[in-house]
Structures are given as C-alpha cells and as structure tokens.
Amino acid sequence: MISSKVMLLGDMGVGKTSIMYRLVHDRFDGEYKSTLGVEVLSYDVPADSVRGGEAARLVLWDTDGDFGTRIFDTVYVTGASAAIIVSDVTRPQTVTRMVELVRSFEARFPGRPYRALVNKIDLAEAPGSAEEIGQLPRSSVKFVSAKNGEGIVDAFAELAETIRRRQL
C-alpha cells in the first residue's frame, strides 16, 4: 500500500474538518469547532478494480484556516504529495482564497496534484464566484457537501488515482 500526505487547505469555516470527518468516519457534526494547528487522520482508498494498482493510504493533514498562504512557509507542508483546497460556496471571498491557495500550491509543489473542493453545495442553488472557479482546470474542481456526503468519496478517490499514477 502506498502512503501519501495530503494537505487540507482553505479559510476558516469552509468545512475542511467536516469533509475529513465525512470521508473517514462517514458522519457530519453541525457543531463547528475550529481546528488549532493541524489534525491528522488517514483514509484508505482501495485498489481500482478496473485499472489495477495498489491500495492507497491518504494521510490527511487538516490545517488551521488562519494560516492562509503562510501555510507554505511552515513545516506542515513538508513532504506533501497532494492537496485538497476547500472553499465555501456561500462565501465568495473563500473562493478567491481557494484560487490563491491553488496558485501558491502549484508554485511550491509543481506537478503535484490537487482538488479544489467547493463545499456546502447543499446550501446554495448556484455556485458562487463562477468566474473565479473558471480560472482553474475543470477537472480539478469538484462541488461537494460535507453535510450530505455528495462528491466527497469520489474527489478523494480521483486524487488517490492521480497520486498512484504519478507515483507520489
């Protein structure tokens, strides 16, 4: 089994921890508790029965949203294979920050995969900041809901497949 470090990045309150808990424990807690520093959990993605390959363990580093782009100046990102960069569809400024974090991640880790997750789609009819989201490659953006689980497992499975393919 390959093991890869995946950073969860984004502003405070966008749902990074909720996404991680939905993925790892298949549950949602509506009580918001701010992450202090970093929380680490792992999630095992089974081998793809169609494409073959081995199972992947994603070691998820859920970061404090206060870091912003300064996260790239910390030891937390050392050895990262990939990133999940999260925004809140109901707060357009978090989409702006997501795009900034994507650009910073691409500069710091050229060629490393990421997924830009626009969270809380259960709360909005139309995605906010569509123009800014359009700046990112369509294949890297996923619309998800930590509350009902929509899109979460698929986003991480796709990321794990990219990590496997690139042997990161």
C-alpha positions in Angstrom: 0.0 0.0 0.0 1.3 3.4 -0.9 1.0 6.2 1.7 0.8 9.8 0.7 0.5 13.1 2.7 -2.4 15.2 1.6 -2.9 18.8 2.9 -6.4 20.2 3.5 -6.1 23.9 2.9 -8.6 26.8 3.0 -10.1 29.6 5.0 -11.6 29.1 8.5 -15.1 27.7 8.4 -15.1 26.3 4.8 -15.6 22.8 6.1 -12.1 21.2 5.9 -12.6 19.2 9.1 -16.2 18.3 8.2 -15.0 17.0 4.8 -12.3 14.9 6.5 -14.7 13.5 9.1 -17.3 12.7 6.4 -14.7 10.9 4.4 -13.0 9.0 7.3 -16.0 8.4 9.7 -18.9 8.9 7.3 -20.5 11.4 9.7 -21.3 15.1 9.9 -21.3 17.2 13.0 -23.1 20.5 12.7 -21.3 22.0 15.7 -18.4 24.0 14.4 -15.1 23.6 16.2 -12.1 25.5 14.9 -9.0 23.4 14.2 -6.0 24.6 16.1 -2.7 23.9 14.3 -3.2 20.7 12.5 -5.2 17.4 12.9 -4.0 14.3 11.2 -6.2 11.3 10.1 -5.8 8.6 7.5 -8.1 7.2 4.9 -7.5 4.1 2.8 -8.6 4.1 -0.8 -9.0 0.6 -2.2 -7.2 -0.5 -5.3 -9.1 0.3 -8.5 -10.7 -3.0 -9.7 -10.7 -1.8 -13.3 -7.3 -0.1 -13.6 -5.5 -2.3 -11.1 -2.7 -0.9 -9.0 -2.4 -1.0 -5.3 -4.5 0.5 -2.4 -3.5 4.0 -1.2 -3.4 5.4 2.3 -4.1 9.1 2.3 -2.6 10.7 5.4 -4.8 13.8 5.7 -3.4 16.9 7.3 -6.3 19.2 8.3 -4.8 22.7 8.8 -5.9 25.7 10.8 -7.6 28.2 8.3 -5.8 31.1 9.9 -2.6 30.3 8.1 -3.7 31.4 4.6 -0.9 31.3 2.1 1.6 31.5 5.0 1.0 27.7 5.4 3.6 27.3 2.6 6.2 28.8 5.0 5.6 26.2 7.7 6.9 22.7 8.3 3.4 21.3 8.0 3.6 21.2 4.2 7.0 19.3 4.0 6.6 16.1 2.1 3.1 16.8 0.8 2.1 14.7 -2.2 -1.1 16.5 -2.9 -3.7 19.0 -1.6 -7.4 19.4 -1.1 -8.1 23.1 -1.2 -11.6 24.0 0.1 -13.9 27.0 -0.3 -17.5 27.6 0.9 -20.0 28.2 -2.0 -21.9 30.6 0.2 -18.9 32.9 0.9 -17.4 34.2 -2.4 -14.3 35.5 -0.6 -13.3 31.9 0.3 -13.4 31.0 -3.4 -11.0 33.9 -4.1 -8.7 32.5 -1.3 -9.1 28.9 -2.7 -7.8 30.2 -6.1 -4.9 31.9 -4.3 -4.0 28.8 -2.4 -4.1 26.7 -5.6 -1.7 29.1 -7.3 0.6 29.0 -4.2 0.4 25.2 -4.1 1.3 24.9 -7.8 4.3 27.3 -7.3 5.5 25.4 -4.2 4.8 21.9 -5.5 5.0 22.0 -9.3 3.3 19.0 -10.9 1.7 17.8 -7.6 -2.0 17.1 -7.9 -4.8 18.9 -6.0 -8.5 19.1 -6.0 -10.3 22.4 -5.4 -13.5 21.5 -3.5 -16.3 24.0 -3.4 -18.2 22.8 -0.3 -21.7 23.4 1.1 -23.5 22.9 -2.2 -26.4 21.8 -0.1 -26.9 25.4 1.0 -26.9 27.1 -2.4 -28.6 26.7 -5.7 -25.9 28.2 -8.0 -22.2 28.1 -7.3 -20.8 31.4 -6.2 -17.9 33.2 -7.9 -18.2 31.1 -11.1 -15.8 33.4 -12.9 -13.0 32.7 -10.4 -13.7 29.0 -10.3 -13.5 29.1 -14.1 -9.8 30.1 -13.7 -9.0 26.6 -12.5 -8.9 23.5 -14.7 -12.4 22.0 -14.8 -11.0 18.5 -13.9 -9.5 19.8 -10.7 -12.7 21.5 -9.3 -15.4 19.4 -7.5 -18.6 20.6 -6.0 -19.2 18.8 -2.7 -21.3 18.7 0.5 -19.7 17.5 3.8 -23.2 17.6 5.2 -24.8 15.0 2.9 -21.6 13.5 1.6 -22.1 14.4 -2.1 -18.9 14.2 -4.1 -16.6 13.6 -1.2 -15.5 10.0 -1.7 -15.2 10.5 -5.5 -13.0 13.6 -5.1 -10.5 11.7 -2.8 -10.6 8.6 -5.0 -9.7 10.6 -8.1 -6.9 12.3 -6.2 -5.6 8.9 -5.0 -5.6 7.6 -8.5 -3.6 10.6 -9.7 -1.1 10.1 -6.9 -0.8 6.4 -7.8 -0.3 7.2 -11.5 2.4 9.8 -10.7 4.0 7.6 -8.1 4.0 10.4 -5.4 
